[in-house]
Amino acid sequence: MIRPENLSIRIEDAPRNSQVADLSNFEQGFQLPGNYRVNVYVNDNFTVSKELNFNQTEKSDSVSGGLAPCIDSKWLLLLGVKIYDLPEVEQLKEEKCIDLKKYILDADIVYNFNLQRLDISIPQLWMKSHAQGYIPPSEWDSGITAAYLNYNLNGNTTSKSDNIFVSLNSGFNLAGFRFKNISTYNYFNHQDAGAHISKWNNVQNYLEKSIIPLKSELIVGDSNVQNMIFDSTGFRGARLYSSEAMLPSSMQGYAPVVRGIANSKSILTIRQNGYIVYQTNVNPGPFEITDLTAMALSGDLDVTVEESAGIPMLLREGRTTFDVTAGEFRTGNKDQENPLFFQGTLNRGFNRGITLFGGTQLASDYKSALLGIGKNMGEWGAFSFDVTHADSTLADKKDYTGQSYRLLYSKSLNKLGTTLQLLGYRYSTKGFYTLNDVAYKSMEQFEPEEKFDNFGNSHYDSSSYYNLNYVKKGRFQLNINQNLGQYGSLYASANYQSYWNAPKPSKNYQVGYSNSLKYFTYSLSWLMQDSPNIYNDKNNSIAASIAIPLNAFFGHRDRVRNDIYSNSSVVQNSSGNDSIQTGINGSLGENRQLSYNLQQGHNDTGGFGTASARLETKYGSAGVGFSFSDGGKEKSFNYDLAGGMILHSGGLTLGQTLGDTNVLVDAQGAKNVKLENSTNIHTNSKGYAILPFAENYRLNRIALETNTLDDQTEILNNVQNLVPMKGAIVYAKFDTRIGQRALITIKNLGTYVPYGSTVTEEKQNITSIVGQDGQTYLSGLAENGTFKISWGSTEKESCNTSYTFDKKISNVVSNFCSRGSCNPELTTGSKVKIKLRIKKKFVGQMPQSCSFDVGDVQETELKVKFLKLDLWQRKVTYELTFNNKQQVVQASTILLAPLSNADPLVKINLRFKALIVDRTCTVAPESKSIDVALGTWGTKNIINIGDQTRPIPFSIRLLDCTAKNVSVSFDGPKYATNPQFLALSNESTAKNVAIQILNKDRLQLPMETLTSPVKMYQRGAQTQLLILF
């Protein structure tokens, strides 16, 4: 509430009969010029989100608001326009605000003010050729200067021992350089065994830098080399390698070049496994498709040209990648030396699906070279073959020479539902050794390390056992996955490794089957292991498990959320350690932030069991658990804590566990606002939040859920689009207005300020328009400040006035009919109205109305003007009424001070307090998030455009609802080419397939739009169902 004395504005030079401001601009549809952040689309493809300056044009329409963007030649270059091929390029470069149509025929710019969308249409002739998903490097964000810390603590306590392990991942980002550190702390104390360990380990320190011109990443320090040519190698030194993440999505992975000839202007369509994966227009003559997106699954490509008249080693054609490392060999194994070494690899893709690759490893006692070839054979699959020659000097100071041959093959038989992956066969001669072998200090290690478990039981770790006399000879690996449709799925794998001089080979075979039967999910598996280590371990085991969602038995099946499971399993081992166990697990809370797990079973040593719970919050996660074994003789308590934090110029922000790339959200004081598509991530008291695991070099949409804002907060733009570089901490700033909201009446000596006047709060530059009766609405106002009111173009047609909020009253005003307390998911139109009666005579009515929850107490202030009030009157009686079925009338008396003839009563402020006794329809908790099982469909059911699967009914349960019909709107991830459809959560499962929501008449419901009234069905006295498909 603003004090009345500050709302009367003296306008001495304004005509007393001036009732309307100069509205010429607004009448013609003009919007205010200035800077606006817009989403830019070039030829209907989203390109970038950027703040641009907009100038007022001579013409206006309801879409653009009479505004046009001010763009220069540098910005056109970033968009990919070939400005240097234009005839008048020199004149274009001199202009600061380019009229694009003047230089490029058929070019067009369309600005939508309401959507803040800028569409730029430029003929393909004047555009550079970029692959699908290309984002200019100028839009890549290297992030802010900040330090971060990831922490993970695990602890275990028994009656005899304590065990604590801490992992810290920290770093500092500055000017595109990223320093990283990985450290661990291990504490172990066992009284009976006399074992005590307390040790910090500095595992890795290294510096990273993205080299954009080379599309590569540089690492200096401690790290690991991982590629498909040589085995993974730890090092301390420097590494420079090609970064596939910097390429557009359509250029990542392997996809063949498609060539052909079109006889006329045609539509080229490419299908894989029955799905359209690429479609474009081609002109008459030869065509070449180089930006075909790599598929998650392999399969034959079917190419169709419709005339207008009628994972072996493979690289894309023309692509070269490299990986160069130099430094000290480093694994952390105390049994190995740290020799200096160099490693380099080079790969090149050629036409006809051929890839050549090679590499070398050089050290003082080791030299190796590798050369290989890969080939895409179309319907016969793909393979690669390579040969490695190595000269080695081992710990026995003897020289060895040998070769290794490797064959990799992969093929998908998608029509049969089979994926065959032969990850090869490798054969090595007797004298072939790797760099890892050469680093060992001795030829063999027969003394395994003694370790203790949490209960003090001694055991020996056989992982430290090795014998260089047992040289690897041949290795065979096979993986098969078979989809059986409604009969489930089957998988099998085999790993066979033979050795020179070893008594027996190493074997690992697995076979498994899984399926679902209505609500039940079950699986069967068999595993055989046989290893020639110091213990000659051999084991056969058979396992079976079943999981049942208990919610399936609680109410209607459409409401099943599958968050309470019963599970049972049985395992039989040839070693004799058989076990059987059963339990339940699930989650609680609106966002499933609390999970739990209870298990109990029995094995050869007796009964065992576990009980654990985990809580996920915006500040990280924490878990506790209790377990017992050996029939209850051994008990332990475990706990863990994990999270992350970022130190930046605005302070220290806590959050969930960080990824390699993260987003720091700054909502400028908007507290407890939820981030869209996140799990329990909200802004803190300062408006900061951390969104972890951003995607490198890809457009990341960062959005705030506006329905979680409080009464004094507004977000001017709740969506940001950012493209972070690898390892960056990018900054997403949201413009907010935080402060008082007020409906202000402005008068000039008893006369309302003219309609259409502009009101500006000068400190915060908040602007609004005056409506009828001198009223204007402003938000984000400070406790006091100054308004500038203008109703014309001259200085005489404006004035200034100060304002001050009454703190006691402002709290009352902000709580009435506010956004936070008046936001039901579904509304039936039930409203609360407050009426004022004076001496049985109706005088005024509250203009605001809204719906509240039962039991809420709402207060407001109402300013009432009386036509006449007798001097003897000393009381005012008022009553509150509600227009729903349940009504309450409360009367109260307000005593007034004695009045005199010299002090007539003109205004009075009354405070009303209403107890809400009824509410509108509310969505039942179990219906706020519904999993609808759409089933599994073969490609034969949805081959052609327009094909549909059978509609699956679901219902929304409403509580305390007396209405017969409701209107409803839906929102969710939209399908790329048609926002009226929902997108699949995992597009790799099916391409060009979308989800639609239907009413009972099988008519599609629009997205983000209130539908026409939909009939509801009674289910119980207080429950109704809204049936949809």
HUVEN-V978488 format. One record per residue. PHI is phi in whole degrees, 0 to 359 (none if undefined). PSI is psi in whole degrees, -180 to 180 (999 if undefined). Layout:
phi:PHI psi:PSI
phi:PHI psi:PSI
This chain:
phi:none psi:132
phi:259 psi:140
phi:299 psi:136
phi:300 psi:-33
phi:293 psi:-19
phi:266 psi:3
phi:254 psi:-5
phi:265 psi:115
phi:255 psi:127
phi:273 psi:121
phi:238 psi:89
phi:289 psi:-35
phi:267 psi:-1
phi:273 psi:141
phi:298 psi:140
phi:293 psi:-23
phi:261 psi:12
phi:281 psi:110
phi:247 psi:-13
phi:229 psi:131
phi:284 psi:174
phi:288 psi:102
phi:254 psi:21
phi:300 psi:-40
phi:294 psi:-47
phi:289 psi:-34
phi:297 psi:-30
phi:272 psi:5
phi:86 psi:11
phi:285 psi:144
phi:252 psi:166
phi:288 psi:131
phi:290 psi:163
phi:149 psi:-163
phi:268 psi:131
phi:226 psi:140
phi:271 psi:121
phi:233 psi:156
phi:268 psi:122
phi:261 psi:127
phi:243 psi:127
phi:250 psi:118
phi:52 psi:46
phi:70 psi:10
phi:250 psi:126
phi:298 psi:131
phi:245 psi:-49
phi:196 psi:157
phi:251 psi:121
phi:211 psi:148
phi:273 psi:123
phi:235 psi:156
phi:270 psi:133
phi:242 psi:130
phi:256 psi:157
phi:280 psi:137
phi:256 psi:172
phi:284 psi:-29
phi:252 psi:154
phi:219 psi:157
phi:213 psi:172
phi:289 psi:-14
phi:270 psi:-55
phi:277 psi:-20
phi:69 psi:22
phi:71 psi:24
phi:244 psi:148
phi:224 psi:142
phi:286 psi:148
phi:259 psi:104
phi:238 psi:148
phi:244 psi:-179
phi:293 psi:-35
phi:297 psi:-39
phi:289 psi:-35
phi:297 psi:-37
phi:298 psi:-42
phi:296 psi:-31
phi:282 psi:-9
phi:97 psi:16
phi:280 psi:133
phi:275 psi:75
phi:291 psi:-27
phi:285 psi:-9
phi:268 psi:-4
phi:281 psi:144
phi:298 psi:-36
phi:251 psi:46
phi:295 psi:-37
phi:294 psi:-41
phi:293 psi:-38
phi:297 psi:-40
phi:293 psi:-24
phi:277 psi:-21
phi:281 psi:138
phi:271 psi:-31
phi:234 psi:101
phi:275 psi:133
phi:272 psi:99
phi:298 psi:-37
phi:296 psi:-23
phi:290 psi:-28
phi:251 psi:-28
phi:235 psi:115
phi:295 psi:138
phi:72 psi:4
phi:285 psi:153
phi:207 psi:146
phi:232 psi:124
phi:236 psi:126
phi:246 psi:128
phi:253 psi:107
phi:295 psi:-42
phi:294 psi:-39
phi:272 psi:-9
phi:51 psi:51
phi:236 psi:133
phi:243 psi:115
phi:258 psi:123
phi:245 psi:120
phi:249 psi:120
phi:228 psi:130
phi:307 psi:143
phi:302 psi:-25
phi:301 psi:-33
phi:259 psi:13
phi:247 psi:140
phi:291 psi:149
phi:278 psi:115
phi:237 psi:148
phi:290 psi:160
phi:301 psi:137
phi:81 psi:9
phi:292 psi:133
phi:236 psi:124
phi:302 psi:137
phi:304 psi:-23
phi:296 psi:-21
phi:268 psi:-5
phi:290 psi:136
phi:253 psi:117
phi:279 psi:-6
phi:90 psi:-177
phi:259 psi:168
phi:282 psi:120
phi:197 psi:157
phi:247 psi:151
phi:218 psi:163
phi:212 psi:129
phi:253 psi:133
phi:230 psi:147
phi:213 psi:115
phi:243 psi:131
phi:232 psi:134
phi:223 psi:153
phi:214 psi:131
phi:230 psi:132
phi:235 psi:-178
phi:291 psi:-17
phi:243 psi:-16
phi:213 psi:161
phi:228 psi:136
phi:222 psi:124
phi:229 psi:133
phi:229 psi:129
phi:237 psi:131
phi:242 psi:126
phi:239 psi:128
phi:238 psi:107
phi:236 psi:168
phi:185 psi:174
phi:215 psi:129
phi:251 psi:131
phi:209 psi:120
phi:53 psi:39
phi:88 psi:-10
phi:267 psi:140
phi:232 psi:111
phi:266 psi:133
phi:229 psi:146
phi:222 psi:138
phi:237 psi:121
phi:227 psi:154
phi:224 psi:155
phi:229 psi:133
phi:233 psi:125
phi:235 psi:128
phi:217 psi:131
phi:219 psi:123
phi:230 psi:117
phi:293 psi:-50
phi:293 psi:-40
phi:279 psi:-12
phi:70 psi:22
phi:263 psi:132
phi:215 psi:126
phi:226 psi:133
phi:214 psi:105
phi:212 psi:133
phi:265 psi:139
phi:235 psi:123
phi:269 psi:97
phi:283 psi:-51
phi:214 psi:142
phi:226 psi:126
phi:204 psi:161
phi:242 psi:133
phi:243 psi:149
phi:207 psi:130
phi:277 psi:128
phi:256 psi:93
phi:296 psi:-45
phi:302 psi:-31
phi:266 psi:0
phi:50 psi:51
phi:216 psi:171
phi:238 psi:141
phi:247 psi:132
phi:235 psi:130
phi:234 psi:121
phi:131 psi:-142
phi:262 psi:125
phi:197 psi:-164
phi:227 psi:145
phi:263 psi:124
phi:228 psi:113
phi:212 psi:176
phi:272 psi:1
phi:265 psi:-54
phi:250 psi:163
phi:294 psi:156
phi:301 psi:136
phi:225 psi:128
phi:278 psi:147
phi:209 psi:162
phi:235 psi:108
phi:172 psi:-132
phi:225 psi:145
phi:219 psi:134
phi:233 psi:123
phi:216 psi:153
phi:292 psi:138
phi:253 psi:109
phi:291 psi:-25
phi:297 psi:-25
phi:286 psi:-15
phi:278 psi:154
phi:301 psi:156
phi:304 psi:-36
phi:288 psi:-11
phi:250 psi:4
phi:273 psi:157
phi:67 psi:-165
phi:250 psi:134
phi:212 psi:140
phi:286 psi:161
phi:275 psi:128
phi:258 psi:122
phi:238 psi:154
phi:182 psi:-172
phi:228 psi:130
phi:255 psi:135
phi:279 psi:-21
phi:208 psi:179
phi:298 psi:122
phi:223 psi:167
phi:255 psi:119
phi:265 psi:124
phi:237 psi:130
phi:241 psi:126
phi:244 psi:148
phi:222 psi:127
phi:56 psi:33
phi:88 psi:-6
phi:255 psi:143
phi:285 psi:120
phi:250 psi:-12
phi:200 psi:140
phi:207 psi:134
phi:203 psi:167
phi:266 psi:137
phi:234 psi:147
phi:274 psi:164
phi:303 psi:140
phi:112 psi:-170
phi:295 psi:144
phi:229 psi:159
phi:213 psi:123
phi:252 psi:115
phi:247 psi:-10
phi:249 psi:35
phi:290 psi:126
phi:292 psi:134
phi:293 psi:136
phi:271 psi:150
phi:294 psi:-34
phi:243 psi:145
phi:279 psi:167
phi:168 psi:163
phi:291 psi:146
phi:261 psi:126
phi:254 psi:118
phi:254 psi:125
phi:238 psi:128
phi:251 psi:109
phi:265 psi:108
phi:291 psi:149
phi:294 psi:-29
phi:283 psi:-26
phi:212 psi:999
phi:none psi:59
phi:305 psi:177
phi:283 psi:102
phi:222 psi:141
phi:234 psi:153
phi:296 psi:152
phi:301 psi:130
phi:86 psi:-5
phi:266 psi:140
phi:235 psi:133
phi:232 psi:154
phi:217 psi:162
phi:206 psi:114
phi:236 psi:129
phi:225 psi:137
phi:219 psi:134
phi:164 psi:-152
phi:258 psi:129
phi:296 psi:132
phi:210 psi:120
phi:235 psi:-14
phi:84 psi:2
phi:273 psi:122
phi:293 psi:-16
phi:273 psi:3
phi:238 psi:149
phi:280 psi:174
phi:238 psi:70
phi:286 psi:153
phi:287 psi:143
phi:209 psi:164
phi:229 psi:138
phi:223 psi:133
phi:217 psi:140
phi:226 psi:151
phi:217 psi:133
phi:230 psi:142
phi:217 psi:129
phi:266 psi:133
phi:243 psi:176
phi:287 psi:173
phi:63 psi:23
phi:72 psi:24
phi:257 psi:137
phi:232 psi:131
phi:251 psi:140
phi:213 psi:155
phi:197 psi:171
phi:187 psi:172
phi:212 psi:151
phi:232 psi:128
phi:231 psi:131
phi:212 psi:174
phi:298 psi:-36
phi:247 psi:17
phi:207 psi:135
phi:218 psi:127
phi:217 psi:153
phi:220 psi:142
phi:231 psi:142
phi:219 psi:135
phi:210 psi:169
phi:220 psi:142
phi:237 psi:150
phi:215 psi:130
phi:271 psi:117
phi:257 psi:20
phi:67 psi:-124
phi:291 psi:-11
phi:268 psi:3
phi:95 psi:-156
phi:217 psi:149
phi:214 psi:163
phi:217 psi:150
phi:222 psi:135
phi:217 psi:157
phi:233 psi:134
phi:239 psi:130
phi:249 psi:134
phi:223 psi:137
phi:246 psi:123
phi:230 psi:149
phi:238 psi:116
phi:267 psi:-175
phi:297 psi:-22
phi:277 psi:7
phi:65 psi:20
phi:260 psi:150
phi:266 psi:139
phi:228 psi:144
phi:228 psi:135
phi:197 psi:174
phi:228 psi:155
phi:226 psi:136
phi:241 psi:133
phi:229 psi:135
phi:236 psi:126
phi:241 psi:137
phi:216 psi:144
phi:214 psi:142
phi:202 psi:136
phi:247 psi:128
phi:254 psi:74
phi:295 psi:-29
phi:295 psi:-26
phi:260 psi:-2
phi:74 psi:25
phi:247 psi:135
phi:242 psi:116
phi:251 psi:123
phi:229 psi:103
phi:265 psi:95
phi:275 psi:23
phi:110 psi:-174
phi:232 psi:126
phi:240 psi:130
phi:239 psi:132
phi:236 psi:139
phi:286 psi:171
phi:296 psi:-28
phi:261 psi:14
phi:271 psi:126
phi:228 psi:160
phi:258 psi:170
phi:300 psi:-36
phi:297 psi:-38
phi:294 psi:-41
phi:295 psi:-28
phi:286 psi:-14
phi:292 psi:143
phi:282 psi:-26
phi:224 psi:169
phi:281 psi:-23
phi:204 psi:158
phi:224 psi:112
phi:250 psi:7
phi:249 psi:91
phi:293 psi:152
phi:281 psi:132
phi:279 psi:132
phi:228 psi:164
phi:236 psi:142
phi:275 psi:-177
phi:294 psi:-18
phi:259 psi:8
phi:87 psi:5
phi:283 psi:131
phi:276 psi:138
phi:210 psi:164
phi:245 psi:132
phi:273 psi:113
phi:276 psi:-2
phi:292 psi:-21
phi:278 psi:-5
phi:285 psi:134
phi:207 psi:160
phi:209 psi:106
phi:290 psi:-10
phi:286 psi:-23
phi:271 psi:84
phi:279 psi:137
phi:297 psi:132
phi:252 psi:-68
phi:226 psi:144
phi:225 psi:134
phi:233 psi:130
phi:224 psi:132
phi:221 psi:132
phi:233 psi:129
phi:228 psi:131
phi:236 psi:128
phi:236 psi:118
phi:273 psi:122
phi:257 psi:16
phi:66 psi:-127
phi:290 psi:-10
phi:265 psi:9
phi:100 psi:-154
phi:217 psi:153
phi:229 psi:139
phi:225 psi:153
phi:211 psi:144
phi:215 psi:150
phi:219 psi:133
phi:230 psi:122
phi:229 psi:123
phi:232 psi:120
phi:256 psi:159
phi:228 psi:148
phi:287 psi:133
phi:73 psi:-5
phi:277 psi:150
phi:290 psi:-26
phi:202 psi:162
phi:278 psi:172
phi:259 psi:133
phi:229 psi:144
phi:210 psi:111
phi:237 psi:140
phi:220 psi:141
phi:222 psi:136
phi:215 psi:154
phi:218 psi:139
phi:217 psi:152
phi:197 psi:166
phi:236 psi:139
phi:231 psi:102
phi:58 psi:-110
phi:271 psi:-13
phi:270 psi:143
phi:236 psi:128
phi:223 psi:160
phi:210 psi:152
phi:228 psi:143
phi:210 psi:153
phi:227 psi:138
phi:224 psi:134
phi:231 psi:127
phi:232 psi:138
phi:213 psi:112
phi:238 psi:138
phi:272 psi:48
phi:272 psi:-166
phi:295 psi:-24
phi:260 psi:-4
phi:50 psi:51
phi:300 psi:136
phi:214 psi:133
phi:208 psi:138
phi:239 psi:132
phi:220 psi:146
phi:235 psi:134
phi:227 psi:147
phi:220 psi:142
phi:215 psi:157
phi:214 psi:140
phi:231 psi:136
phi:230 psi:122
phi:285 psi:112
phi:293 psi:-25
phi:298 psi:-19
phi:296 psi:-20
phi:257 psi:3
phi:251 psi:91
phi:88 psi:-165
phi:291 psi:142
phi:293 psi:-23
phi:292 psi:-17
phi:261 psi:9
phi:293 psi:124
phi:255 psi:-7
phi:55 psi:42
phi:251 psi:8
phi:229 psi:116
phi:240 psi:144
phi:252 psi:133
phi:224 psi:146
phi:219 psi:148
phi:209 psi:155
phi:221 psi:138
phi:229 psi:132
phi:238 psi:125
phi:246 psi:147
phi:291 psi:-21
phi:284 psi:-8
phi:98 psi:-6
phi:271 psi:69
phi:282 psi:152
phi:209 psi:155
phi:218 psi:138
phi:210 psi:157
phi:213 psi:159
phi:180 psi:-175
phi:228 psi:153
phi:211 psi:155
phi:181 psi:-165
phi:215 psi:157
phi:228 psi:161
phi:98 psi:158
phi:299 psi:-36
phi:253 psi:18
phi:55 psi:41
phi:282 psi:-19
phi:248 psi:119
phi:244 psi:155
phi:216 psi:161
phi:207 psi:126
phi:234 psi:125
phi:223 psi:146
phi:213 psi:141
phi:201 psi:-170
phi:212 psi:138
phi:225 psi:-167
phi:295 psi:-23
phi:267 psi:-6
phi:130 psi:-165
phi:282 psi:152
phi:214 psi:161
phi:191 psi:161
phi:219 psi:151
phi:218 psi:126
phi:214 psi:157
phi:215 psi:148
phi:221 psi:137
phi:242 psi:126
phi:255 psi:123
phi:233 psi:176
phi:290 psi:-16
phi:261 psi:4
phi:131 psi:-162
phi:227 psi:154
phi:216 psi:144
phi:218 psi:151
phi:224 psi:154
phi:200 psi:158
phi:225 psi:140
phi:218 psi:154
phi:219 psi:156
phi:210 psi:177
phi:54 psi:45
phi:68 psi:22
phi:96 psi:-1
phi:288 psi:-31
phi:243 psi:124
phi:233 psi:149
phi:212 psi:150
phi:242 psi:129
phi:235 psi:157
phi:207 psi:157
phi:208 psi:155
phi:214 psi:131
phi:215 psi:147
phi:176 psi:-171
phi:213 psi:167
phi:208 psi:152
phi:230 psi:129
phi:258 psi:120
phi:222 psi:-175
phi:295 psi:-22
phi:268 psi:0
phi:125 psi:-160
phi:254 psi:126
phi:242 psi:126
phi:267 psi:151
phi:197 psi:-171
phi:285 psi:176
phi:304 psi:130
phi:279 psi:153
phi:263 psi:-170
phi:291 psi:-36
phi:236 psi:134
phi:220 psi:163
phi:240 psi:128
phi:262 psi:114
phi:267 psi:131
phi:237 psi:103
phi:263 psi:16
phi:51 psi:59
phi:91 psi:-6
phi:282 psi:107
phi:266 psi:150
phi:57 psi:39
phi:263 psi:131
phi:279 psi:141
phi:273 psi:135
phi:295 psi:144
phi:55 psi:39
phi:234 psi:164
phi:255 psi:101
phi:59 psi:36
phi:255 psi:118
phi:230 psi:157
phi:289 psi:152
phi:273 psi:-169
phi:296 psi:-22
phi:265 psi:-3
phi:95 psi:6
phi:265 psi:150
phi:206 psi:158
phi:245 psi:124
phi:253 psi:106
phi:277 psi:170
phi:59 psi:51
phi:286 psi:158
phi:267 psi:127
phi:294 psi:137
phi:55 psi:26
phi:232 psi:156
phi:289 psi:120
phi:250 psi:122
phi:269 psi:117
phi:250 psi:121
phi:222 psi:149
phi:255 psi:143
phi:275 psi:107
phi:293 psi:-21
phi:285 psi:-1
phi:256 psi:8
phi:285 psi:149
phi:275 psi:-178
phi:291 psi:-22
phi:250 psi:23
phi:229 psi:135
phi:228 psi:142
phi:253 psi:123
phi:286 psi:-33
phi:213 psi:111
phi:267 psi:11
phi:228 psi:134
phi:232 psi:140
phi:245 psi:119
phi:233 psi:151
phi:237 psi:90
phi:281 psi:147
phi:277 psi:166
phi:302 psi:132
phi:75 psi:3
phi:280 psi:157
phi:249 psi:98
phi:272 psi:154
phi:250 psi:119
phi:249 psi:106
phi:258 psi:131
phi:246 psi:128
phi:284 psi:126
phi:234 psi:160
phi:236 psi:115
phi:237 psi:123
phi:157 psi:-161
phi:285 psi:148
phi:251 psi:139
phi:212 psi:139
phi:258 psi:109
phi:252 psi:138
phi:252 psi:123
phi:247 psi:126
phi:234 psi:156
phi:240 psi:100
phi:51 psi:46
phi:91 psi:-5
phi:247 psi:134
phi:297 psi:143
phi:300 psi:144
phi:304 psi:144
phi:299 psi:134
phi:91 psi:0
phi:296 psi:150
phi:261 psi:138
phi:241 psi:126
phi:233 psi:127
phi:276 psi:115
phi:288 psi:-32
phi:293 psi:-46
phi:255 psi:1
phi:56 psi:46
phi:264 psi:128
phi:238 psi:144
phi:212 psi:171
phi:246 psi:138
phi:282 psi:131
phi:261 psi:-152
phi:290 psi:153
phi:56 psi:30
phi:68 psi:19
phi:265 psi:142
phi:214 psi:149
phi:249 psi:130
phi:228 psi:148
phi:228 psi:163
phi:74 psi:24
phi:278 psi:144
phi:284 psi:175
phi:297 psi:-28
phi:207 psi:161
phi:174 psi:-162
phi:227 psi:134
phi:258 psi:143
phi:246 psi:123
phi:250 psi:131
phi:227 psi:133
phi:233 psi:16
phi:196 psi:-171
phi:262 psi:-10
phi:260 psi:164
phi:294 psi:-32
phi:292 psi:-20
phi:263 psi:39
phi:205 psi:163
phi:200 psi:170
phi:238 psi:151
phi:209 psi:149
phi:264 psi:162
phi:217 psi:157
phi:215 psi:134
phi:272 psi:139
phi:276 psi:113
phi:301 psi:-39
phi:295 psi:-42
phi:281 psi:-33
phi:298 psi:-34
phi:296 psi:-37
phi:292 psi:-45
phi:297 psi:-44
phi:291 psi:-20
phi:272 psi:-13
phi:269 psi:131
phi:51 psi:43
phi:270 psi:165
phi:296 psi:-40
phi:289 psi:-34
phi:262 psi:3
phi:227 psi:64
phi:218 psi:60
phi:288 psi:152
phi:295 psi:-40
phi:232 psi:140
phi:234 psi:140
phi:259 psi:2
phi:95 psi:2
phi:292 psi:128
phi:234 psi:155
phi:256 psi:127
phi:238 psi:142
phi:244 psi:123
phi:245 psi:147
phi:248 psi:129
phi:235 psi:134
phi:240 psi:117
phi:52 psi:48
phi:71 psi:3
phi:247 psi:126
phi:289 psi:131
phi:243 psi:-47
phi:209 psi:169
phi:220 psi:140
phi:299 psi:129
phi:285 psi:-26
phi:276 psi:152
phi:203 psi:146
phi:194 psi:178
phi:252 psi:143
phi:230 psi:165
phi:283 psi:151
phi:301 psi:136
phi:92 psi:-13
phi:291 psi:141
phi:251 psi:119
phi:247 psi:140
phi:237 psi:150
phi:206 psi:166
phi:243 psi:139
phi:233 psi:125
phi:265 psi:123
phi:239 psi:131
phi:261 psi:131
phi:260 psi:140
phi:291 psi:-40
phi:197 psi:141
phi:223 psi:126
phi:293 psi:149
phi:294 psi:-27
phi:277 psi:-9
phi:291 psi:134
phi:233 psi:4
phi:210 psi:154
phi:230 psi:130
phi:251 psi:135
phi:227 psi:164
phi:216 psi:155
phi:247 psi:138
phi:230 psi:154
phi:235 psi:141
phi:263 psi:19
phi:259 psi:-172
phi:295 psi:-42
phi:273 psi:124
phi:237 psi:154
phi:217 psi:140
phi:237 psi:120
phi:244 psi:134
phi:244 psi:147
phi:210 psi:160
phi:238 psi:134
phi:250 psi:122
phi:275 psi:132
phi:255 psi:154
phi:291 psi:154
phi:302 psi:142
phi:249 psi:152
phi:238 psi:168
phi:296 psi:-28
phi:275 psi:-6
phi:232 psi:73
phi:290 psi:146
phi:275 psi:119
phi:250 psi:-43
phi:226 psi:154
phi:212 psi:138
phi:258 psi:127
phi:244 psi:142
phi:253 psi:124
phi:254 psi:142
phi:233 psi:120
phi:243 psi:133
phi:263 psi:118
phi:282 psi:130
phi:248 psi:-6
phi:211 psi:164
phi:216 psi:171
phi:275 psi:-177
phi:298 psi:141
phi:235 psi:149
phi:279 psi:130
phi:299 psi:146
phi:306 psi:-40
phi:287 psi:-10
phi:259 psi:-2
phi:286 psi:-23
phi:219 psi:111
phi:241 psi:131
phi:266 psi:118
phi:253 psi:113
phi:284 psi:109
phi:274 psi:-8
phi:86 psi:177
phi:248 psi:128
phi:235 psi:138
phi:281 psi:161
phi:296 psi:-24
phi:292 psi:-20
phi:278 psi:-24
phi:223 psi:66
phi:271 psi:-47
phi:264 psi:159
phi:298 psi:130
phi:99 psi:-12
phi:296 psi:141
phi:230 psi:149
phi:270 psi:173
phi:293 psi:130
phi:298 psi:140
phi:251 psi:118
phi:286 psi:147
phi:213 psi:164
phi:225 psi:154
phi:248 psi:122
phi:269 psi:125
phi:249 psi:142
phi:248 psi:151
phi:51 psi:47
phi:241 psi:125
phi:253 psi:-4
phi:285 psi:154
phi:266 psi:-25
phi:223 psi:149
phi:224 psi:155
phi:256 psi:146
phi:217 psi:150
phi:229 psi:151
phi:238 psi:152
phi:218 psi:156
phi:171 psi:-176
phi:296 psi:121
phi:273 psi:150
phi:290 psi:139
phi:302 psi:-45
phi:267 psi:-9
phi:211 psi:102
phi:291 psi:-5
phi:277 psi:-1
phi:245 psi:156
phi:269 psi:142
phi:273 psi:155
phi:291 psi:147
phi:291 psi:-26
phi:224 psi:97
phi:290 psi:-12
phi:289 psi:-18
phi:283 psi:-27
phi:198 psi:137
phi:256 psi:147
phi:58 psi:36
phi:235 psi:133
phi:229 psi:169
phi:247 psi:137
phi:236 psi:152
phi:251 psi:130
phi:242 psi:158
phi:268 psi:-173
phi:294 psi:-20
phi:271 psi:10
phi:65 psi:28
phi:261 psi:139
phi:291 psi:137
phi:269 psi:132
phi:289 psi:157
phi:272 psi:143
phi:56 psi:28
phi:223 psi:134
phi:295 psi:131
phi:279 psi:169
phi:293 psi:159
phi:306 psi:132
phi:250 psi:133
phi:292 psi:142
phi:248 psi:162
phi:238 psi:133
phi:288 psi:135
phi:219 psi:88
phi:89 psi:173
phi:291 psi:-36
phi:246 psi:10
phi:231 psi:138
phi:229 psi:156
phi:242 psi:136
phi:255 psi:111
phi:267 psi:127
phi:225 psi:176
phi:227 psi:999
